[in-house]
Amino acid sequence: MINLDFRKKMADSWFSYLQTQICKEFENLEKGNVKFKKRIWKKQINKEGGGTSFLLTNGNIFEKVGVNKSTVSGKFKKNFRSKILGAKKDGKYWASGVSVVAHMKNPKIPAIHFNSRFIVTTKEWFGGGMDVTPSHEDKKEKLFVHSMLKKICKQNGKNYNKYKKWCDKYFFLPHRNEPRGIGGIFFDYEKKNWTKNFKFVRELGIGFIDISKAIIDKKKKYKWTKKDKQIQLLKRGRYVEFNLLFDRGTKFGLNSGGNVESILMSLPPQAKW
């Protein structure tokens, strides 16, 4: 069995690599018109870690896309420990991960979200997922996204149906009784086989890039109207509601002393209610 320090190092290095690759591929989609701006932050509480945030705004493709990577450690506040696996006793944790939220200029292209993480308390596990939030229905696109994710799960011996149901249940706005988008996959507490789980997380990260590029390449030249944009802005309002009221990543980041600007970078540049 690979020792814990090495497992942490491997996961941390992968997330850094994936962040670089995502930024490179997304800049290529913009064809040099705009670039990501880099910001490095340090955790303020006990200086235990930090992260790197890349933000691209006002592009021809991306109205706003953030690609965050962080590695932090410390102790959770007592009132939050019971909510995290293995943290109830002493609250100690180590966590590394990458998170991406892309809001598109063209309302015909859906918003896309991805994250993956490795967390260590008295337990250790991988979590993450990918989901898509369109403002305009496209049944073929929905089938494409889910078929690609199903393929990645099958290649890694993962239960796609379980992950899909978990995603549908998680990305749901109970106060509006509606899903946030068309779903995808969501998983957490994958802890049985580190080597296989790490392989799955890596392949899902590359799959996210492939799926995103395919969706954007197909729709980047689609025509759209002011009415289409208004529909997109209203859908973004739902996105904001979910991220501020229910998103576990937002709550984890704020309770682990993460950088507020990076945590809230998932919010769209404009939204309507």
C-alpha positions, 0 to 999 in steps of 0.5 A: 500500500502506498503510504499516506504522504505519497498519496497526498503528494500524488493527488496534489500534483495531479490537481495542479497538472489538471488545472494547467491543462484545463486553462490551456485548452480553454485559452485555445478555444478563445484563440488568443483573444483573452487569457486567464489571470492568475491569483495566488492565495494563502490560507489566513488561519495558521497559514496551512496551505493555500491555492491558485485561482485562474479567472478568464472573463469577457471572452468570445466563448467564456463570459466567465470561467474560474479554475481553482486549485487548492491544498489546505489543512488544519482543524474544522470548527467544532460545529462543522466537524460532525458534517465531515466524514472522520472529522468528529473526534479532533477535527483535523483535515487535509484536502486538495482539489480542483474546481471549475465553473464555466459560464458561457457568453452564448446562451445556447451553450450550457454552463459546465461544472466540474470538481474533484478532490482528495480529503483526509481526516481519520478517513480518506476519500475521493469525491467530485463530479461533473454536471451541465446546466443549459438554459435551452433544452437540447436532448441530443446534448444531454444524451451525449454528456451522459453517454460519455460519463457512463463510458468513463464510469464503465471503464473504471468499474464505477456505478454510473446509475448510482452516480447519476441518481446522486447527482440528480438528487444533489443538484436540486432546488427544493424550494423551487422543486426543480433540478439545477440542470440536466445532471451528470455524475456526483460521487463522494466517499470513494475510499476502498481502493486508492489506486483505482479511485485515483485512476478514475479521478484522473480519467474523469478530469480528462473526460471533462475537458473532452466533453466541454470542448465537444459541446463548445465546438458544436455550438460556438457559432450558434446564433442567439437573441436578446430573449435567449440571453434573458432566459440564460440570465434567469437560469443563472439566478437558479445557479446562484441560489443553489451555490449559496444555499446548498452547495457542499463545496461552498460550505466546505471552503468557507468552513476550512478557511479557504479564500472567499473570492476563490470560493465564490468565483463560481457565481456568474457575472450577471444573473436575473430574478 
